[in-house]
Amino acid sequence: MSYPVLWPMPTRWADNDQYGHVNNVTYYSYFDTAVNAWLMRATGTDITALPALGVVAQTSCRFHGSVSFPDQLQVGLRIARLGNSSITYDLAIFRAGETGPELAATGEFVHVYVDAETRKPVAIPEVVRAAAAELVTDQH
């Protein structure tokens, strides 16, 4: 699996649950943080100030291995689909292992762009589309 972006993601003490591993809902937070941090860096824009906002319409996660604090993670990011008003992100979480990165989870994250005022779907802002186009992969 090749991901053009690998976003560093530290685990936190509070991420662990009573079973001693990162709680499953936290993986979605890692996905969300990596996507939005990448968007802000790649566009050089405060994405919250755009006239169209990317809201999560769908998300999924498949677990392949356990992670826990203080594991060092990387979130792999690529774009599976770039539509008119939506972007489908293909994501993976890797933990640093003794012999290299170990796959911990894979997931999908769909942003639908909506008008900031009306909340109705609109075209992806050009600054976002240009950045996203660089990460489109042929996965399907």
Summary of the structure (lengths in Angstrom):
residues: 140
radius of gyration: 15.5
end to end distance: 13.8
largest distance: 50.1
contacts: 410
relative contact order: 0.24
helix: 24%
strand: 44%
